[in-house]
Amino acid sequence: MRIIGIDPGSRYTGYGIIEQNGQESIHLASGRINAVSGKSFAARLEIIYAGLEKILEEWPVEEAAVETTFAARNVQSTIKLGHARGVALLALRHVGLEIHEYAPTLVKKNVTGRGRATKAQVQQMIKMRLGLRSQITEDAADALAVALCHSQAAGFKKRLR
């Protein structure tokens, strides 16, 4: 089963694609969509959508997982994050994917054992769990963590059936 994890952001949207083969999780692709170059907020949203569309074309997946929105201290930041997340959800639905959503604390707890883990701790655990040698961005690590979280949840649901 191929899974894409998405860590939405209005400037950088992380993505991570893994293949779950029994108990083994294999890293296929990861990175971030850089929307900073957008001249307006609407242009940044378009960059995110087009970037996800291209990734999904290159890497067909069966499952999609997205981190839920958290309330930032700045209301405007929360609203912009919500818009970026909406665009990501639309891109995933546009190719017919069912979307599974996970809270950031659940994702961190699943990957590191702590719901309040730092971004650096998540990066380190992702590198270890997937056997990555090169450095990955925080956004990509977070997206891979979402994909791994869904992989475990899907496996658990399958065993329950």
N, C-alpha and C positions, 0 to 999 in steps of 0.2 A: 504494500500500500504506500503510495506517495502522498505526502502531506506538505502543504505550504503553511508556514506560520507568518503572521504579519504583525509588526510592531508599528502602528500608525503614528505619524507625526507630520506636522504641517511644513517642516523644513526637510526632515529626513524621515523616510519611511523604510523601516527594515524589513527584509524578507529572508526566509530560510526554508529550504526544501530538503526534506529527508525522505528516505525510503525505509519503511519498517518491514523487516524480514524476520518474522518470528520474534525473538528477543533482541535481535540486533538492529540498531538504528544506524543508518548509513547517510552521511552528509553528501548531498548532491550539488547544492548551490546555495549561496547566501550573499548578501550585500545590502546596499541601501540605495534607495532612489533619492537623489539629491535634487530637491525642488527649490533650493535657495536662489537659483538663477532666475526664477519667475519674476517678472517685473511687477506683477500684482498678485494678490492672494488668489484670485481666480485662475491666473496663469500657473501658480504653484499647484493648485488642485488638478489642473489639466496634465501637468507633468507627472504627478503621482498616478493618475488614471492610465496614461499612456505607458508609463513604466511598468505598471502591473500587467497591463494588457500584453506587452512584449514578453515579460517573464513567463506568463501563463501560456503563451503561444510556444515558447521555447521549451518549457518544462511542464508538460501536462501532468496534472495531479488529480487524485480521487477525493481528497479531503482538504478542508481549509479551516484554519484556526486563527482567531484574532484576539488580541488583548483588548479587554474592555477599557472604557474611559475611566480615568480617575479624576477627581476634582482637584485641579491645580489651585494654587493660592490666587492666581490672577484669573479673573473671570474671562477676560478676552482670550487668554491662552487656552482655557478649557473649551471655549466655543470654537476656536480655530482647530483644536485637536479633534473635536466632534465632527467638524466638516471634513477633515482629512480622513477620519475613520469612515465616514459615510461614503466617500469616494472609493475607498478601498473595498468596502462591503459591496458597493455597486459593481466594481470590476470583477469581484469574485462571483457574484450572482449572475453577471452577464455571461459567464462561461458555464453556468448551470451548477455551480458548487453549492452544497449545503454548508452553512457557516456555523462553526462551533466557537463559543466565546468563553474566555477565561479571565478571571481577575488577576491583576499583576501580582498580588500577594500569593495567590494559589500557584501561579507559574513559578515564582521564586522558590516557594516551599518545595514544589515538586522537583526542581532542578538542584537546589542547594541544601534543602532541609530546613531553611529559614525563610519565612515570609517577608522578612525585612532585610534580606540580603542586599548588598551593594551591587552596583552595576559591574564592578571589577570582579566580585565573587561569582556573579552569573557568567561573565566572560570566561573565567578560569574553569568553572565546572563544565561549560559547554565544550571548551577545547578538550578537556579530559574525556568527557563522555563520548565525544564524536571522533576522538583521535586526531584533532586538527593540530597542525604544526605551526602554521602562520597565524599572525595576529588577525583578529576580526574586529569590526567596529562594534560598539555597544548596541547599535540598532540591529545589526545582523545577529548578534548573540541573543538579544532579547527575542527576536523573531524565531530563532532556532529553539529557544527555550519554550516558546508557545507551541511550536510544532511537536516537541518532545512531550510536553504536558498533554497535548491532545492524543498523542500516540499511546500514552499510558492509560488515559481515560477510555479511549476506544477499545484497547485491549481488555481492560477491566469489564466494560459493558459486554464485550463479546463473550468473555468467560462466564458472565452471569447468565447469559442466554443459554 
